[in-house]
Amino acid sequence: MSASANKKLMQDIFAAAANLDPAVRDRALFAASLAEDARWIVTGQYSWSRTFTGKEAIMNDLHGYVRTRLRDRTRTVAERFIADGDIVVVEAKGDNVTPEGVRYDNDYCLVFRLEDGKIKEIREYCDSILTERALGPFPAPSRDTL
């Protein structure tokens, strides 16, 4: 796919997932666009820093845990898209609240690598101190998964 087609796909994904009306908000396009062998790399050196490998790990282990730490009205709003070949960079801002009432409005730089219309890799850069302050440390792997 061209850079413009990759950019358009990411714009469509973020637009659908950021709708203010939860009845209209749709994350299905993201899930459908995620390659089965995709990787989500949380950069840095804090408890959330790790690589989630595979669609199931991204959707269940990462996003599943994040959903437990946020109220129902969770969203990330894209502010800028930059595309070059198979790379699309998205600057975005969170608009979230934890169940305890703590605002979690992180700033993100997300670097997506696409291949044949599928998201193959995501590199996430964000405020790690805010993440741990608002959401707490990411759980260590259980002994069952080691």
C-alpha positions in Angstrom: 0.0 0.0 0.0 1.1 3.6 -0.6 2.0 6.0 2.2 -1.3 7.9 1.6 -3.3 4.6 1.8 -1.5 3.7 5.0 -2.1 7.1 6.5 -5.8 7.0 5.5 -6.2 3.6 7.2 -4.7 4.9 10.4 -6.9 8.1 10.2 -10.0 5.9 9.8 -8.9 3.6 12.8 -8.4 6.6 15.1 -11.6 8.4 14.0 -13.7 5.3 14.6 -12.2 4.6 18.0 -12.2 8.2 19.3 -15.9 9.0 18.8 -17.3 10.8 21.9 -20.5 8.7 21.7 -19.7 5.2 23.2 -22.6 3.8 21.1 -20.8 4.8 17.9 -17.2 4.3 19.1 -15.8 1.3 17.2 -12.4 -0.4 17.8 -13.2 -3.2 15.3 -11.3 -1.6 12.5 -8.1 -1.6 14.6 -8.6 -5.2 15.5 -9.3 -6.2 11.9 -6.2 -4.3 10.7 -3.9 -5.9 13.2 -1.7 -8.7 11.7 -1.8 -12.0 13.6 1.9 -11.7 14.2 2.0 -8.0 15.1 4.2 -6.6 17.8 3.4 -3.7 20.2 6.6 -2.4 21.8 6.2 -0.2 24.9 9.5 1.7 25.0 11.4 2.9 28.0 12.6 1.3 31.2 9.6 1.0 33.5 7.2 -1.8 34.4 5.1 -1.3 31.2 8.1 -1.6 29.0 7.9 -4.9 27.1 7.0 -6.3 23.7 3.5 -7.8 23.3 3.8 -10.3 20.4 0.8 -11.4 18.5 -2.7 -10.0 18.0 -4.0 -12.0 21.0 -1.4 -10.6 23.3 -2.0 -7.1 22.2 -5.8 -7.3 22.4 -6.0 -9.3 25.6 -2.8 -8.8 27.6 -2.1 -5.1 26.9 -5.5 -3.6 25.9 -7.4 -6.0 28.2 -5.4 -4.9 31.2 -5.6 -1.2 30.2 -9.4 -1.5 30.0 -9.5 -2.8 33.7 -7.7 0.4 34.7 -9.9 2.9 32.9 -13.6 3.8 33.1 -15.8 2.9 30.1 -15.3 6.2 28.3 -11.8 5.5 27.2 -10.3 7.1 24.1 -7.2 8.3 22.4 -7.5 11.2 20.0 -5.1 11.6 17.2 -3.7 15.1 16.6 -1.3 14.5 13.7 -0.4 11.8 11.2 2.8 11.6 9.3 3.3 8.9 6.7 6.4 7.7 4.8 6.1 4.5 2.9 5.1 1.7 5.3 5.5 3.9 8.4 2.8 6.1 9.9 3.6 8.2 12.9 0.6 9.3 15.0 0.8 12.0 17.7 -2.2 11.4 20.0 -3.6 12.5 23.4 -5.5 10.3 25.8 -8.8 11.3 27.3 -9.3 8.9 30.1 -10.2 8.5 33.8 -9.3 5.6 36.1 -12.0 3.9 38.3 -10.5 5.9 41.2 -11.2 9.2 39.3 -7.6 9.9 38.4 -7.2 11.6 35.0 -5.0 9.7 32.5 -4.5 12.0 29.6 -1.1 10.8 28.3 0.6 12.2 25.3 1.6 9.5 22.8 3.8 9.2 19.8 2.9 5.9 18.1 5.0 4.6 15.2 3.0 2.1 13.1 4.7 -0.1 10.5 2.2 -1.6 8.0 2.5 -4.4 5.5 -0.1 -5.2 2.9 -2.8 -3.1 4.7 -2.1 -4.8 8.1 -0.4 -3.3 11.2 2.8 -5.3 11.8 4.5 -3.3 14.5 3.6 -0.4 16.9 6.2 1.4 18.9 4.7 3.4 21.8 6.4 6.4 23.3 4.6 8.2 26.2 5.0 9.7 29.7 6.0 6.7 31.7 5.8 8.5 35.0 2.2 9.5 34.3 1.4 5.9 33.2 2.6 4.4 36.5 1.2 7.2 38.6 -2.3 6.9 37.1 -2.5 3.2 36.1 0.0 1.6 38.5 2.8 -0.8 37.5 2.1 -3.4 34.8 1.6 -6.8 36.4 4.6 -9.1 36.3 4.0 -12.3 34.3 2.4 -15.0 36.3 4.4 -18.2 37.0 1.9 -20.0 34.7 3.0 -18.0 31.7 6.8 -18.3 32.3 
